[in-house]
Amino acid sequence: MCPAREQDWCRWDGADLVLRVRVVPRARKAGPAGIRHDRLLLRVQEPPDDGRANAAVERLLARLCGVARGAVTIES
């Protein structure tokens, strides 16, 4: 959840939490890796082929936020 103070990498849009992320595919270990250049850095083990890395990002964010995978949407 975003801190009380507005951050560049996360914001609320009504009931939606919008995150700006940078994804590192083909990482050895999956998970969050901090904030870099005003984006949440996420590492996933899957390659960026055929949407596999995007699907991994959806699963990871859903697990981290405690929501169903269908509640996570990648806009771009």
C-alpha positions as CSV (number, residue, x, y, z in Angstrom):
1,M,0.0,0.0,0.0
2,C,1.2,3.5,-0.7
3,P,2.5,5.6,2.1
4,A,0.2,8.4,3.2
5,R,2.3,10.9,1.3
6,E,1.9,10.7,-2.5
7,Q,4.7,8.9,-4.3
8,D,5.6,8.9,-8.0
9,W,5.5,5.1,-8.3
10,C,2.1,4.6,-6.7
11,R,-1.2,6.4,-6.5
12,W,-4.9,5.8,-5.9
13,D,-7.3,6.3,-8.8
14,G,-10.7,5.9,-7.1
15,A,-10.7,2.4,-5.7
16,D,-7.8,1.3,-8.0
17,L,-4.2,1.3,-6.9
18,V,-2.0,2.3,-9.9
19,L,1.7,1.3,-9.7
20,R,4.5,2.3,-12.0
21,V,6.8,-0.7,-12.3
22,R,10.0,-1.7,-14.0
23,V,10.2,-5.4,-14.7
24,V,13.4,-7.4,-14.9
25,P,12.7,-10.7,-16.8
26,R,14.9,-13.8,-16.5
27,A,16.0,-12.9,-13.0
28,R,17.4,-15.7,-10.8
29,K,14.9,-14.9,-8.0
30,A,11.4,-13.4,-8.3
31,G,10.1,-10.6,-6.1
32,P,10.2,-6.9,-5.4
33,A,13.7,-5.3,-5.5
34,G,13.1,-1.8,-4.3
35,I,12.3,1.5,-5.8
36,R,14.5,2.8,-8.6
37,H,13.9,5.9,-10.7
38,D,10.4,6.5,-9.4
39,R,9.3,2.9,-10.2
40,L,8.7,-0.3,-8.3
41,L,11.4,-2.7,-9.4
42,L,10.0,-6.3,-9.9
43,R,12.0,-9.3,-10.8
44,V,10.4,-12.3,-12.5
45,Q,12.1,-15.5,-13.6
46,E,10.1,-15.9,-16.9
47,P,11.3,-14.6,-20.2
48,P,9.6,-11.7,-22.0
49,D,8.3,-14.1,-24.7
50,D,4.6,-14.7,-25.5
51,G,3.5,-12.6,-22.5
52,R,5.0,-15.0,-20.0
53,A,6.8,-12.2,-18.0
54,N,3.5,-10.2,-17.9
55,A,1.6,-13.2,-16.5
56,A,4.4,-13.6,-13.9
57,V,4.1,-9.9,-12.9
58,E,0.3,-10.3,-12.5
59,R,0.8,-13.3,-10.3
60,L,3.5,-11.6,-8.2
61,L,1.5,-8.4,-7.7
62,A,-1.6,-10.4,-6.8
63,R,0.3,-12.4,-4.2
64,L,2.0,-9.3,-2.8
65,C,-1.2,-7.3,-2.6
66,G,-3.3,-10.2,-1.3
67,V,-5.9,-10.1,-4.1
68,A,-7.0,-12.4,-6.9
69,R,-4.9,-12.5,-10.0
70,G,-8.0,-11.3,-12.0
71,A,-7.9,-8.1,-9.9
72,V,-4.5,-7.2,-11.4
73,T,-4.3,-5.5,-14.8
74,I,-1.3,-4.5,-16.8
75,E,-2.1,-1.3,-18.8
76,S,1.1,-0.9,-20.8
